């Protein structure tokens, strides 16, 4: 009888230890996932900003090239030099 009582007490203590370890592991897992999620969001935000800047640069370069091509084509068609307008040089 005393043996059964001690066995139940030992099992109860073991169950409590296991529950505590499980809860600690779940908390650690949650904290790790949260940190990784924040890191991924930061990296995604930085990548989006980089893409936005590169797209803006590409857009400006294409606009400049399109103006230059337009004047070259106009010069070839008219068989004379066509200077760019002042308002389009910016």
PyMOL commands that place a pseudoatom at each C-alpha (Angstrom):
pseudoatom trace, name=CA, resn=UNK, resi=1, chain=A, elem=C, hetatm=0, pos=[0.000, 0.000, 0.000]
pseudoatom trace, name=CA, resn=UNK, resi=2, chain=A, elem=C, hetatm=0, pos=[2.779, 2.420, 0.910]
pseudoatom trace, name=CA, resn=UNK, resi=3, chain=A, elem=C, hetatm=0, pos=[4.561, 1.313, -2.263]
pseudoatom trace, name=CA, resn=UNK, resi=4, chain=A, elem=C, hetatm=0, pos=[1.472, 2.123, -4.404]
pseudoatom trace, name=CA, resn=UNK, resi=5, chain=A, elem=C, hetatm=0, pos=[1.159, 5.514, -2.750]
pseudoatom trace, name=CA, resn=UNK, resi=6, chain=A, elem=C, hetatm=0, pos=[4.823, 6.332, -3.462]
pseudoatom trace, name=CA, resn=UNK, resi=7, chain=A, elem=C, hetatm=0, pos=[4.444, 5.101, -7.068]
pseudoatom trace, name=CA, resn=UNK, resi=8, chain=A, elem=C, hetatm=0, pos=[1.409, 7.361, -7.628]
pseudoatom trace, name=CA, resn=UNK, resi=9, chain=A, elem=C, hetatm=0, pos=[3.302, 10.290, -6.118]
pseudoatom trace, name=CA, resn=UNK, resi=10, chain=A, elem=C, hetatm=0, pos=[6.321, 9.567, -8.318]
pseudoatom trace, name=CA, resn=UNK, resi=11, chain=A, elem=C, hetatm=0, pos=[4.120, 9.346, -11.423]
pseudoatom trace, name=CA, resn=UNK, resi=12, chain=A, elem=C, hetatm=0, pos=[2.398, 12.598, -10.511]
pseudoatom trace, name=CA, resn=UNK, resi=13, chain=A, elem=C, hetatm=0, pos=[5.760, 14.323, -10.080]
pseudoatom trace, name=CA, resn=UNK, resi=14, chain=A, elem=C, hetatm=0, pos=[7.025, 12.841, -13.350]
pseudoatom trace, name=CA, resn=UNK, resi=15, chain=A, elem=C, hetatm=0, pos=[3.865, 14.028, -15.131]
pseudoatom trace, name=CA, resn=UNK, resi=16, chain=A, elem=C, hetatm=0, pos=[4.370, 17.522, -13.704]
pseudoatom trace, name=CA, resn=UNK, resi=17, chain=A, elem=C, hetatm=0, pos=[8.004, 17.558, -14.803]
pseudoatom trace, name=CA, resn=UNK, resi=18, chain=A, elem=C, hetatm=0, pos=[7.038, 16.379, -18.286]
pseudoatom trace, name=CA, resn=UNK, resi=19, chain=A, elem=C, hetatm=0, pos=[4.287, 19.005, -18.526]
pseudoatom trace, name=CA, resn=UNK, resi=20, chain=A, elem=C, hetatm=0, pos=[6.723, 21.715, -17.418]
pseudoatom trace, name=CA, resn=UNK, resi=21, chain=A, elem=C, hetatm=0, pos=[9.332, 20.590, -19.937]
pseudoatom trace, name=CA, resn=UNK, resi=22, chain=A, elem=C, hetatm=0, pos=[6.692, 20.439, -22.692]
pseudoatom trace, name=CA, resn=UNK, resi=23, chain=A, elem=C, hetatm=0, pos=[5.436, 23.930, -21.850]
pseudoatom trace, name=CA, resn=UNK, resi=24, chain=A, elem=C, hetatm=0, pos=[8.988, 25.272, -21.798]
pseudoatom trace, name=CA, resn=UNK, resi=25, chain=A, elem=C, hetatm=0, pos=[9.722, 23.671, -25.173]
pseudoatom trace, name=CA, resn=UNK, resi=26, chain=A, elem=C, hetatm=0, pos=[6.518, 25.107, -26.659]
pseudoatom trace, name=CA, resn=UNK, resi=27, chain=A, elem=C, hetatm=0, pos=[7.414, 28.548, -25.321]
pseudoatom trace, name=CA, resn=UNK, resi=28, chain=A, elem=C, hetatm=0, pos=[10.927, 28.300, -26.780]
pseudoatom trace, name=CA, resn=UNK, resi=29, chain=A, elem=C, hetatm=0, pos=[9.516, 27.152, -30.112]
pseudoatom trace, name=CA, resn=UNK, resi=30, chain=A, elem=C, hetatm=0, pos=[7.043, 30.035, -30.158]
pseudoatom trace, name=CA, resn=UNK, resi=31, chain=A, elem=C, hetatm=0, pos=[9.753, 32.600, -29.372]
pseudoatom trace, name=CA, resn=UNK, resi=32, chain=A, elem=C, hetatm=0, pos=[12.052, 31.163, -32.041]
pseudoatom trace, name=CA, resn=UNK, resi=33, chain=A, elem=C, hetatm=0, pos=[9.313, 31.193, -34.667]
pseudoatom trace, name=CA, resn=UNK, resi=34, chain=A, elem=C, hetatm=0, pos=[8.356, 34.736, -33.750]
pseudoatom trace, name=CA, resn=UNK, resi=35, chain=A, elem=C, hetatm=0, pos=[11.954, 35.897, -34.135]
pseudoatom trace, name=CA, resn=UNK, resi=36, chain=A, elem=C, hetatm=0, pos=[12.338, 34.147, -37.477]
pseudoatom trace, name=CA, resn=UNK, resi=37, chain=A, elem=C, hetatm=0, pos=[9.031, 35.588, -38.686]
pseudoatom trace, name=CA, resn=UNK, resi=38, chain=A, elem=C, hetatm=0, pos=[10.162, 39.114, -37.789]
pseudoatom trace, name=CA, resn=UNK, resi=39, chain=A, elem=C, hetatm=0, pos=[13.486, 38.550, -39.536]
pseudoatom trace, name=CA, resn=UNK, resi=40, chain=A, elem=C, hetatm=0, pos=[11.718, 37.280, -42.659]
pseudoatom trace, name=CA, resn=UNK, resi=41, chain=A, elem=C, hetatm=0, pos=[9.364, 40.286, -42.658]
pseudoatom trace, name=CA, resn=UNK, resi=42, chain=A, elem=C, hetatm=0, pos=[12.324, 42.661, -42.337]
pseudoatom trace, name=CA, resn=UNK, resi=43, chain=A, elem=C, hetatm=0, pos=[14.154, 40.957, -45.192]
pseudoatom trace, name=CA, resn=UNK, resi=44, chain=A, elem=C, hetatm=0, pos=[11.030, 41.056, -47.363]
pseudoatom trace, name=CA, resn=UNK, resi=45, chain=A, elem=C, hetatm=0, pos=[10.548, 44.747, -46.618]
pseudoatom trace, name=CA, resn=UNK, resi=46, chain=A, elem=C, hetatm=0, pos=[14.170, 45.488, -47.544]
pseudoatom trace, name=CA, resn=UNK, resi=47, chain=A, elem=C, hetatm=0, pos=[13.846, 43.491, -50.764]
pseudoatom trace, name=CA, resn=UNK, resi=48, chain=A, elem=C, hetatm=0, pos=[10.663, 45.349, -51.715]
pseudoatom trace, name=CA, resn=UNK, resi=49, chain=A, elem=C, hetatm=0, pos=[12.351, 48.709, -51.111]
pseudoatom trace, name=CA, resn=UNK, resi=50, chain=A, elem=C, hetatm=0, pos=[15.357, 47.647, -53.201]
pseudoatom trace, name=CA, resn=UNK, resi=51, chain=A, elem=C, hetatm=0, pos=[13.078, 46.538, -56.042]
pseudoatom trace, name=CA, resn=UNK, resi=52, chain=A, elem=C, hetatm=0, pos=[11.130, 49.808, -55.833]
pseudoatom trace, name=CA, resn=UNK, resi=53, chain=A, elem=C, hetatm=0, pos=[14.338, 51.837, -56.075]
pseudoatom trace, name=CA, resn=UNK, resi=54, chain=A, elem=C, hetatm=0, pos=[15.697, 49.778, -58.957]
pseudoatom trace, name=CA, resn=UNK, resi=55, chain=A, elem=C, hetatm=0, pos=[12.401, 50.036, -60.814]
pseudoatom trace, name=CA, resn=UNK, resi=56, chain=A, elem=C, hetatm=0, pos=[12.457, 53.820, -60.383]
pseudoatom trace, name=CA, resn=UNK, resi=57, chain=A, elem=C, hetatm=0, pos=[16.001, 53.997, -61.732]
pseudoatom trace, name=CA, resn=UNK, resi=58, chain=A, elem=C, hetatm=0, pos=[15.109, 51.789, -64.685]
pseudoatom trace, name=CA, resn=UNK, resi=59, chain=A, elem=C, hetatm=0, pos=[12.012, 53.897, -65.393]
pseudoatom trace, name=CA, resn=UNK, resi=60, chain=A, elem=C, hetatm=0, pos=[14.089, 57.114, -65.412]
pseudoatom trace, name=CA, resn=UNK, resi=61, chain=A, elem=C, hetatm=0, pos=[16.707, 55.587, -67.699]
pseudoatom trace, name=CA, resn=UNK, resi=62, chain=A, elem=C, hetatm=0, pos=[14.069, 54.285, -70.099]
pseudoatom trace, name=CA, resn=UNK, resi=63, chain=A, elem=C, hetatm=0, pos=[12.413, 57.680, -70.196]
pseudoatom trace, name=CA, resn=UNK, resi=64, chain=A, elem=C, hetatm=0, pos=[15.737, 59.359, -70.996]
pseudoatom trace, name=CA, resn=UNK, resi=65, chain=A, elem=C, hetatm=0, pos=[16.492, 56.785, -73.700]
pseudoatom trace, name=CA, resn=UNK, resi=66, chain=A, elem=C, hetatm=0, pos=[13.030, 57.096, -75.230]
pseudoatom trace, name=CA, resn=UNK, resi=67, chain=A, elem=C, hetatm=0, pos=[13.456, 60.884, -75.526]
pseudoatom trace, name=CA, resn=UNK, resi=68, chain=A, elem=C, hetatm=0, pos=[16.893, 60.445, -77.065]
pseudoatom trace, name=CA, resn=UNK, resi=69, chain=A, elem=C, hetatm=0, pos=[15.554, 57.881, -79.563]
pseudoatom trace, name=CA, resn=UNK, resi=70, chain=A, elem=C, hetatm=0, pos=[12.633, 60.130, -80.425]
pseudoatom trace, name=CA, resn=UNK, resi=71, chain=A, elem=C, hetatm=0, pos=[14.978, 63.009, -81.315]
pseudoatom trace, name=CA, resn=UNK, resi=72, chain=A, elem=C, hetatm=0, pos=[17.261, 60.702, -83.291]
pseudoatom trace, name=CA, resn=UNK, resi=73, chain=A, elem=C, hetatm=0, pos=[14.301, 59.351, -85.267]
pseudoatom trace, name=CA, resn=UNK, resi=74, chain=A, elem=C, hetatm=0, pos=[12.929, 62.856, -85.836]
pseudoatom trace, name=CA, resn=UNK, resi=75, chain=A, elem=C, hetatm=0, pos=[16.374, 63.999, -87.032]
pseudoatom trace, name=CA, resn=UNK, resi=76, chain=A, elem=C, hetatm=0, pos=[16.606, 61.072, -89.465]
pseudoatom trace, name=CA, resn=UNK, resi=77, chain=A, elem=C, hetatm=0, pos=[13.095, 61.617, -90.822]
pseudoatom trace, name=CA, resn=UNK, resi=78, chain=A, elem=C, hetatm=0, pos=[13.575, 65.374, -91.233]
pseudoatom trace, name=CA, resn=UNK, resi=79, chain=A, elem=C, hetatm=0, pos=[17.164, 64.910, -92.401]
pseudoatom trace, name=CA, resn=UNK, resi=80, chain=A, elem=C, hetatm=0, pos=[18.318, 67.654, -90.059]
pseudoatom trace, name=CA, resn=UNK, resi=81, chain=A, elem=C, hetatm=0, pos=[19.268, 67.967, -86.414]
pseudoatom trace, name=CA, resn=UNK, resi=82, chain=A, elem=C, hetatm=0, pos=[16.339, 68.267, -84.023]
pseudoatom trace, name=CA, resn=UNK, resi=83, chain=A, elem=C, hetatm=0, pos=[17.513, 69.583, -80.636]
pseudoatom trace, name=CA, resn=UNK, resi=84, chain=A, elem=C, hetatm=0, pos=[15.656, 68.478, -77.496]
pseudoatom trace, name=CA, resn=UNK, resi=85, chain=A, elem=C, hetatm=0, pos=[13.222, 70.933, -75.997]
pseudoatom trace, name=CA, resn=UNK, resi=86, chain=A, elem=C, hetatm=0, pos=[14.332, 72.619, -72.788]
pseudoatom trace, name=CA, resn=UNK, resi=87, chain=A, elem=C, hetatm=0, pos=[11.337, 71.278, -70.823]
pseudoatom trace, name=CA, resn=UNK, resi=88, chain=A, elem=C, hetatm=0, pos=[12.195, 67.663, -71.710]
pseudoatom trace, name=CA, resn=UNK, resi=89, chain=A, elem=C, hetatm=0, pos=[15.858, 67.764, -70.672]
pseudoatom trace, name=CA, resn=UNK, resi=90, chain=A, elem=C, hetatm=0, pos=[15.140, 67.355, -66.939]
for i in range(1, 90): cmd.bond("trace and resi %d" % i, "trace and resi %d" % (i + 1))
show_as sticks, trace
zoom trace
